[in-house]
Amino acid sequence: MTRRAVVSSNRRTVAAQAGGDELVTLDDRPLSLLATRDAKRIVVVLPYEVWIVHAETLEVEKTIELASAEPTVCEGDEDGSLWLGGAHLHRGSVWSAKAEKFGTKLGGFVDRVVMLKPRLLCAVGTQGEVLIDVEKEDVVHRRKVPEHESLGLLGTADARAVFTTGQSFAWVIDPEHLSGYMKLKLRSTSAAEVAAEAIVAVGRTSAGHCVLAARDGAIAWTNRALRPIGEKVPAIELRTATPLAIAGDGRWIYVLRPGATLHRFLVEQPVHEPTPGSTKQPEPPPLPEAQTARLPRNANAMALLPGGTLVLAGAQADDQLGRMWRCAAEELPWTPLRLHARTLVEPEPAPAEPDAPKAPSFIPIRSKLAGAPLSQLRVDDVIGGAHPFWVTRATGTLAERPAMLKPAEEVLAADALLLPAMVRLHKGTARPALLLWPGVADDLREVPPIEWLTWGDRPREWIALRTPEIRAQGWSRREVFPLQVALAHPPPQVAGRRITVPNRWIDAESFAALVKECKHRLEVLW
């Protein structure tokens, strides 16, 4: 059985799967999920868009278009009201498909938002933090800092804010004492700075616990007054330990990790209450301290509903689309998760004599490019197949980025490559394309995702297949994705950490066939 809901003139389909496992296909990879206070709706955050979904049926009720690539959301004071962070601060509602801009000069301060108490909104970003009286539309506190990461923000039960910037501790903002911030960290934190101990995610359970999650998999939680009461360190590999999402209640804390893995940690054992008037009954065995379960599919966002129902979402179709589903937490195949003690690192002793100043490193990691701009790269050069790749930058205005030819051995770790390709859009049109393949030199930095460029219709130029550009062409993401991809050449062996290009994309015959079709049908002009 298939259910359809028409929203904002776009048809959304919820496809029923075998065994009653219902999936919602999302127009993009999900960023986060938020369950509303009444547990009737799930707010699904996508790049440039927010969906309002019914929590029981998973039917889409509203979509809100935004201009932010990574928006965030929190609930407001009034029922159904929403605050949307990102490049700008917006105010919206679960009842409306529109969001209005709020305030001025808040860029860099509102990447993440949370409502602390009636009228008082806290926002943090790469440039600092602000507290806003939303009724008076007045900024009551602003702290500007050098640019840094903004990885997580939550509001506590006692109207304080906890946020993390990728250090081994989280910051606590108390609106009643703004002269200084408090630090919150795990008890088992090294005296020396250790990259793997960085707090990279924070969350709050329905019982009011504040949860800190570190890059190495360790978690800690506090009571409602922010006093640490529990800490667990799972024995897992660092590459699979990154916390992607946190949820919990009074019994369990759930942590979503890469590789379709879900962990849960016991907050407290249930209290055994014998039935009045009955004979003495044996107490049930204690619950395990930690468990792990394998999910049926990859997920990177999670929300917990009352009764132990999990709503999960993840990417599909090579991260071009997303999907969302529900499952009962107790029905997952839980197995024991081994715990261990974190190995602490002591700071190195001070040297007897001060070290000589270290010379700065001048080893290049990124080429200084001075070629012709990408706007001058001809379609015939791409579909001709004569060049296996061009070197460019991963940032900057697309049309102004240089694109030049270089041998593979001269490509540096942080250079981005343009690989010639042909793609067929989901609606059937074959188009010339370029695969933007960025890299990083740092082992701790996240590998940037690949990006698709294609030749547009209006105007006729290279465009990124991102939601704003797709809207400008008069297309929808469902008409574009998923793509049928054909690369003319295998990716070159170059320096840097990069996303692995699937082997199924490398198909010279399909590339040639799509080029022939594109020229013959004249649906794409250049």
C-alpha positions in Angstrom: 0.0 0.0 0.0 1.3 3.5 -0.9 0.2 6.7 0.8 0.7 10.1 -0.9 0.5 13.6 0.5 0.5 16.7 -1.7 2.5 19.5 -0.1 3.4 22.8 -1.6 2.5 21.5 -5.1 5.1 18.8 -4.8 4.0 15.2 -4.4 5.6 13.2 -1.5 5.4 9.5 -1.5 5.6 7.2 1.5 6.4 3.7 0.2 5.5 0.7 2.4 8.2 -2.0 2.6 8.1 -5.7 3.3 7.4 -6.5 6.9 5.7 -3.3 7.7 9.0 -1.3 7.8 7.8 2.0 6.2 10.3 4.3 4.5 9.9 8.0 3.6 12.1 9.1 0.7 13.7 12.5 1.4 14.7 14.9 -1.2 18.2 15.3 0.3 20.5 13.7 2.9 19.1 14.5 6.4 21.0 16.7 8.8 19.0 16.2 12.0 15.6 15.2 13.4 13.6 17.0 16.1 10.6 15.6 17.9 8.1 18.3 18.9 7.1 18.6 22.6 3.7 17.0 22.0 5.4 14.1 20.1 2.9 14.5 17.2 5.4 15.7 14.6 9.0 15.2 13.5 10.9 18.2 12.1 13.3 16.9 9.5 16.2 19.2 8.7 17.7 19.0 5.2 20.1 21.3 3.3 18.1 24.4 2.3 14.8 22.9 3.6 12.9 21.8 6.6 10.1 19.2 6.5 7.3 18.8 9.0 6.3 15.1 9.2 3.6 13.4 11.2 5.3 11.3 13.8 2.9 8.3 13.5 2.2 8.0 9.8 5.5 9.7 8.5 3.4 11.7 6.1 4.8 15.1 5.1 2.6 17.9 6.2 4.6 21.0 5.3 7.9 22.0 3.7 9.8 25.2 4.5 12.3 26.4 2.0 15.4 28.1 3.4 18.6 29.7 2.1 21.0 28.0 4.5 23.0 24.9 3.5 23.1 23.6 7.0 20.0 24.9 8.9 19.2 24.0 12.5 15.9 24.1 14.3 14.4 24.4 17.8 10.9 24.8 19.2 9.7 28.2 20.4 7.6 29.2 23.4 4.3 28.8 21.7 3.0 25.5 20.5 4.0 24.9 17.0 6.4 27.8 16.7 9.9 27.1 15.4 13.2 29.0 15.4 15.5 28.2 12.5 19.3 28.9 12.6 21.9 28.8 9.9 23.2 31.7 7.8 20.4 33.9 9.2 17.9 33.5 12.0 14.3 32.8 10.9 11.0 32.3 12.7 8.5 29.7 11.5 5.8 27.4 12.5 4.8 23.8 11.9 1.5 25.2 10.5 3.1 27.3 7.8 5.3 26.7 4.7 7.0 30.1 5.1 9.7 31.4 7.5 10.4 35.1 8.1 13.8 36.5 8.8 14.3 37.7 12.3 16.9 40.3 13.5 19.9 41.9 11.8 23.7 41.5 12.0 23.4 38.0 13.4 25.4 36.2 10.7 28.1 33.9 12.3 26.2 33.9 15.6 23.1 31.8 14.8 24.5 28.6 13.3 22.7 26.7 16.2 19.7 27.8 18.2 17.9 26.8 21.4 15.1 28.2 23.5 16.3 28.5 27.1 13.1 29.8 28.7 10.1 31.9 27.6 11.3 34.9 25.5 15.0 34.0 25.8 16.7 32.4 22.8 20.4 31.3 22.8 22.3 31.0 19.6 25.9 30.0 18.9 28.0 30.1 15.7 31.5 30.3 14.4 31.9 34.0 15.4 30.5 33.8 18.9 27.3 33.5 21.0 24.2 35.7 21.5 21.2 35.7 23.8 18.1 37.3 22.3 14.9 38.6 23.9 12.6 37.5 21.1 9.6 39.5 22.4 11.6 42.8 22.4 13.7 41.7 19.4 16.7 42.8 21.4 20.2 41.1 21.8 20.8 41.0 25.5 24.2 39.4 25.3 26.8 39.0 22.6 30.3 37.6 22.8 32.5 37.8 19.7 35.4 35.3 19.5 38.0 34.3 16.8 36.4 31.9 14.3 36.0 28.4 15.6 33.8 25.3 15.1 30.2 25.1 16.3 29.4 21.4 16.8 26.5 21.3 19.2 24.1 23.2 21.4 21.4 22.3 24.0 19.3 24.0 26.6 19.3 22.5 30.1 16.4 22.0 32.4 17.4 25.0 34.5 17.6 27.4 31.6 21.3 27.2 30.9 23.0 26.5 27.5 25.7 24.0 26.8 27.6 24.2 23.6 30.8 22.6 22.2 33.5 23.9 19.9 35.5 20.7 19.4 37.6 20.9 22.5 37.9 18.4 25.4 35.2 20.2 27.3 31.9 22.0 26.6 31.0 25.5 27.6 28.1 26.4 29.8 26.2 29.8 29.5 24.2 30.9 32.5 21.9 33.8 31.6 22.0 34.9 35.2 25.9 35.1 35.3 27.2 36.2 31.9 30.5 37.5 33.2 32.1 34.1 32.5 31.3 30.7 31.1 31.7 27.4 33.0 33.5 24.3 31.6 31.9 20.9 31.5 33.9 17.8 30.7 34.2 14.1 31.4 35.9 13.0 34.6 38.3 10.8 32.7 39.8 13.7 30.6 43.6 13.8 30.1 45.5 16.7 31.5 47.1 17.1 28.1 45.1 18.0 25.0 44.1 14.9 23.1 42.3 15.2 19.8 40.3 12.0 20.3 38.9 13.3 23.6 37.2 16.3 21.9 33.5 16.7 22.7 31.9 16.7 19.3 28.2 16.2 20.1 25.8 17.1 22.9 22.3 16.1 23.6 19.5 16.1 26.1 17.3 13.2 27.2 13.5 13.5 27.9 14.4 13.2 31.6 16.5 16.3 31.5 20.0 14.7 31.5 22.7 16.6 29.6 24.8 14.2 27.5 28.4 14.8 26.3 29.8 12.6 23.6 33.5 12.5 22.6 35.2 11.6 19.3 36.6 8.4 20.8 33.2 7.1 21.7 33.1 8.1 25.4 29.9 9.6 26.8 29.0 11.3 30.1 25.7 12.6 31.4 24.7 14.9 34.2 21.6 15.4 36.3 19.2 18.4 35.7 21.6 20.6 37.7 24.5 19.8 35.4 26.3 17.6 38.0 28.1 14.6 36.4 26.4 11.3 37.4 27.6 8.8 34.8 30.3 8.0 32.3 30.9 5.1 29.9 33.7 4.4 27.4 32.9 1.7 24.8 35.8 -0.4 23.5 35.5 0.5 19.8 37.8 1.7 17.1 38.3 5.4 16.7 37.1 5.4 13.1 33.7 4.0 14.1 33.3 6.0 17.3 32.1 9.4 16.0 28.7 10.2 17.6 26.3 11.3 14.9 23.1 11.8 17.0 22.1 11.5 20.7 18.7 10.7 22.2 17.5 9.3 25.5 14.9 9.0 28.3 15.1 8.1 31.9 16.3 4.6 31.3 18.6 4.6 28.2 20.9 7.0 26.3 21.1 6.2 22.6 24.1 7.2 20.5 24.1 6.7 16.8 27.4 6.0 15.1 28.8 5.3 11.6 28.3 2.0 9.9 24.6 1.6 10.8 25.5 1.1 14.5 23.4 2.2 17.4 24.7 2.1 21.0 22.7 2.5 24.2 23.9 3.1 27.7 21.9 2.4 30.9 21.1 5.5 33.0 19.7 3.6 36.0 18.3 0.1 36.8 14.5 -0.2 37.0 13.1 -0.4 40.5 11.4 -3.8 41.2 8.0 -3.2 42.8 6.3 -6.5 43.9 2.6 -6.8 43.4 0.7 -5.9 46.6 -0.6 -9.0 48.5 1.5 -11.4 46.4 4.2 -13.8 47.7 7.8 -12.7 47.5 8.9 -12.7 43.8 12.4 -13.0 42.6 13.8 -9.8 41.2 14.4 -9.7 37.5 18.1 -9.8 36.3 19.7 -6.4 36.0 19.9 -4.7 32.7 23.3 -4.6 30.9 25.3 -1.4 31.3 25.8 -1.0 27.5 24.5 -2.6 24.4 25.0 -2.3 20.6 22.6 -3.1 17.7 23.1 -3.2 14.0 20.5 -1.1 12.1 19.0 -2.4 8.8 20.4 0.6 6.9 22.7 3.5 7.5 21.5 6.5 9.5 23.0 9.7 10.7 20.0 11.4 12.4 17.7 10.2 15.2 14.8 11.2 17.4 13.1 9.3 20.3 9.4 9.3 20.8 7.5 8.4 24.0 7.2 4.6 24.4 10.6 3.9 23.1 10.0 4.4 19.4 13.0 5.6 17.4 12.7 7.7 14.3 15.9 7.3 12.2 17.1 9.0 9.0 20.1 8.5 6.7 21.4 9.1 3.2 20.8 6.9 0.2 21.6 6.9 -3.5 25.2 8.0 -3.1 24.1 10.7 -0.6 21.9 12.4 -3.2 18.7 11.5 -1.5 17.6 10.5 2.0 15.2 8.1 3.8 13.5 8.0 7.1 11.8 5.2 9.1 10.5 4.2 12.5 11.4 1.3 14.7 10.8 0.1 18.2 14.0 0.3 20.2 13.3 -2.9 22.2 12.8 -4.9 18.9 16.3 -4.2 17.7 18.9 -7.1 18.0 20.7 -5.8 21.0 24.0 -7.5 22.1 26.4 -6.6 25.0 28.8 -3.8 24.3 32.2 -4.1 26.0 33.4 -1.1 28.0 36.8 -0.2 29.2 38.7 2.6 30.9 40.0 5.5 28.9 43.8 5.8 28.7 44.7 9.2 30.0 47.7 11.2 28.7 49.8 13.3 31.0 51.4 16.5 29.8 55.0 16.3 28.9 57.3 17.5 31.7 58.7 21.0 31.2 62.1 20.9 29.6 65.1 22.0 31.7 65.9 24.5 29.0 63.4 26.2 26.8 63.1 24.7 23.4 64.4 26.7 20.5 61.7 28.3 18.4 60.3 25.9 15.8 60.6 27.1 12.3 57.2 27.2 10.6 56.4 24.6 8.0 56.4 25.7 4.4 55.5 22.4 3.0 52.7 23.1 0.5 49.4 21.3 0.8 47.4 23.3 -1.8 48.4 24.5 -5.2 48.3 28.2 -6.1 46.2 28.1 -9.2 46.2 30.8 -11.8 44.4 29.1 -14.7 41.4 30.2 -16.7 38.2 30.4 -14.7 35.8 27.4 -14.7 33.3 29.5 -16.7 35.6 29.3 -19.7 35.8 25.5 -19.6 34.1 24.3 -22.7 31.6 21.5 -22.8 33.4 20.0 -25.8 36.5 19.7 -23.7 34.6 17.7 -21.1 32.8 15.3 -23.4 35.7 14.9 -25.7 37.5 12.7 -23.2 40.9 14.0 -24.0 41.7 15.2 -20.4 41.3 12.9 -17.4 40.9 15.7 -14.9 41.4 19.4 -14.1 42.7 20.9 -10.9 40.6 23.6 -9.1 39.7 24.9 -5.7 37.0 23.4 -3.5 35.8 26.9 -2.3 34.9 30.2 -3.8 32.4 31.4 -6.4 32.0 28.5 -8.8 32.4 30.4 -12.1 35.5 32.2 -10.8 37.4 29.1 -9.6 40.5 28.4 -11.8 40.5 25.1 -13.7 43.9 24.0 -15.1 45.6 20.9 -16.3 48.4 19.3 -14.1 50.0 15.9 -14.0 48.8 13.6 -11.2 52.1 13.7 -9.3 51.9 17.5 -8.9 48.4 17.4 -7.3 48.6 18.3 -3.6 46.5 16.9 -0.8 44.1 19.8 -0.4 43.6 20.4 -4.2 40.2 19.6 -5.7 39.9 17.8 -9.0 37.3 18.1 -11.7 36.6 14.7 -13.3 34.7 14.7 -16.7 31.4 12.8 -16.6 28.1 12.3 -18.2 24.9 12.0 -16.1 21.3 11.1 -16.8 18.9 13.0 -14.6 16.1 11.0 -12.9 13.7 12.6 -15.4 15.7 11.1 -18.2 17.8 13.9 -19.7 21.5 13.1 -20.5 23.7 16.0 -19.6 27.5 16.8 -19.5 28.8 16.9 -16.0 31.8 17.4 -13.8 32.6 15.6 -10.6 34.2 17.9 -8.0 36.5 15.7 -6.0 38.0 17.6 -3.0 40.7 16.4 -0.6 42.2 17.2 2.8 45.7 16.8 4.1 44.7 16.6 7.9 43.9 13.2 9.3 41.5 14.6 11.9 39.5 16.7 9.5 36.4 15.2 8.0 36.7 14.3 4.3 34.6 16.7 2.3 31.8 15.2 0.2 31.9 15.2 -3.6 29.8 17.6 -5.5 28.2 17.4 -9.0 28.3 20.2 -11.6 26.3 20.1 -14.8 25.6 22.4 -17.8 22.5 24.5 -17.1 19.8 25.7 -19.4 19.1 29.2 -18.0 21.7 30.5 -18.0 23.9 28.2 -20.1 26.8 27.7 -17.8 28.2 25.2 -15.3 26.0 25.0 -12.2 26.3 23.1 -9.0 23.6 20.5 -8.4 22.6 22.1 -5.1 19.1 22.9 -4.1 19.2 26.7 -4.8 20.7 26.1 -8.3 18.2 23.3 -9.0 15.3 25.6 -8.0 16.7 28.4 -10.2 16.6 26.0 -13.2 13.0 25.3 -12.6 13.7 21.7 -11.6 13.0 19.8 -8.5 15.4 17.4 -6.7 13.2 14.5 -7.5 13.6 15.3 -11.2 17.3 15.4 -10.8 18.3 12.6 -8.4 19.3 9.9 -8.3 21.7 10.3 -11.1 22.9 7.7 -13.6 26.7 8.4 -13.7 29.3 7.5 -16.3 33.0 8.6 -15.9 35.2 8.5 -18.9 38.4 7.7 -16.9 39.2 6.1 -13.6 40.1 8.7 -10.8 43.8 9.4 -10.7 46.0 8.3 -7.8 46.7 11.6 -6.1 47.7 12.9 -2.7 45.1 13.7 0.0 42.3 11.9 1.8 39.2 11.8 -0.5 35.9 10.1 -0.8 36.2 6.8 -2.7 34.6 7.0 -6.1 32.4 3.9 -6.7 33.7 1.6 -9.4 30.3 1.3 -11.0 30.6 4.9 -12.1 33.6 4.2 -14.3 32.2 3.2 -17.6 33.7 4.6 -20.8 31.1 2.9 -23.0 28.2 4.4 -21.2 30.0 7.7 -21.2 30.3 7.6 -25.0 26.7 6.5 -25.4 25.4 9.3 -23.2 27.5 11.8 -25.2 26.0 10.5 -28.5 22.5 10.7 -27.1 23.1 14.2 -25.7 24.3 15.5 -29.1 21.5 13.7 -31.0 18.5 14.8 -29.0 19.6 18.4 -28.6 17.9 18.7 -25.2 21.0 20.4 -23.8 22.5 23.3 -25.8 26.0 24.9 -25.4 
